[in-house]
């Protein structure tokens, strides 16, 4: 691909946010958690069982994903349910998976 004369280089602030977004996908446990959440809302126990890590590890990852605004949380009694609401994040995740699977 040849860059055109109209190429716009991202400013530092935008580049930092994009890097942070992709950093969220740099851990296999977070990627597996996101793959579970793309199918719908789940609580920490369900995510731990699906991914095969402890509930405390899931909670740790969810805190980071929530801070990056990639997932939203909903409390129901003592349970916290997580979901991915942003269609852009779901699309980005699915495109990444498709890219890897089709090589």
N, C-alpha and C positions, 0 to 999 in steps of 0.2 A: 504494500500500500504506500503510495507516495503522498506526502503531506501537501496540501494545497496552500496557496498564499493566504487563505482565509482561516488557517488553523488558529484556534484560540486555546491558549494554555491556561489551565485552571489557576485561579488565585490560590494562595497558600491556605486560606480558611476552608475553601471548598475541597481542596485536595486532602486536607487533614480529615474532614468528615467522610470522604470516600474511603480513605485508608482505614478509618475506624470501622466503617461498615464491613469492609472485607476482612478486617482483623477478627470480627465476630465469627467468621466462618473458618478461622485458622485452627480450631480445636475439633478433633473428631467427635468428642462427646457432644459439643454444642451443635455440630452438624447433624448428628443423629437425633438430638432433641428437636431441632428444627424440622427434620423429616417427619417426626411423629406429630408435630403441631400443625404441619401443613394440611394434615387430614382432619384437623378439628381440635377443639378445646380439650385439654386433659389436665388432671391434677398431678401433683408432684409424685405421688405413689404410682400412678399409672405410667408416668414418664420414666421413673426409676426402673420399673419392671420391664418396660419396652426396650430401654437403652442398656440395661444391665449394669447400672451404677447405683450408688447409694442415694437415698433421698436427700441427704445433706449435700452431696455433690451436685445433684440436680438443682437444689435450692441456690447453691452458689452460682451455678451457670445462669439460672433464671434471673438472679439479681443483676448480673452483668448485661444480659439480653434486654432486661427491662430498662436499665439505665441508658442503653443505646436506642431505646424506643423501637426495638424489633418485635417485642411481645408485650401484650397487655395482661394484667392480672385481674381476677375477680374473686372476691372472698365469699364463701358460702359456709357459714358456721366456722369450723376450724380448718376447713379445706380451702386451699387457694387453687384456682383454675387458671391456666394460661392459654393464650391463643395468639395467633398471628392475624391481625386485621388488615394490614397494609398489603393490598394486592401486588404492589411493586416488589415488596420483599418476597412474597410467594413466587412471583414470576422470576425474579433474580435467582432465587434458590433453585427452582425447577430447571431453569436454563443452565445453571452450573452443573446440576446432576446430569442433565441430557448431554451436555458437552463432554463430560467425563465418560459417560456410558457409550457414546457413539464415536468417541475418539477422533 
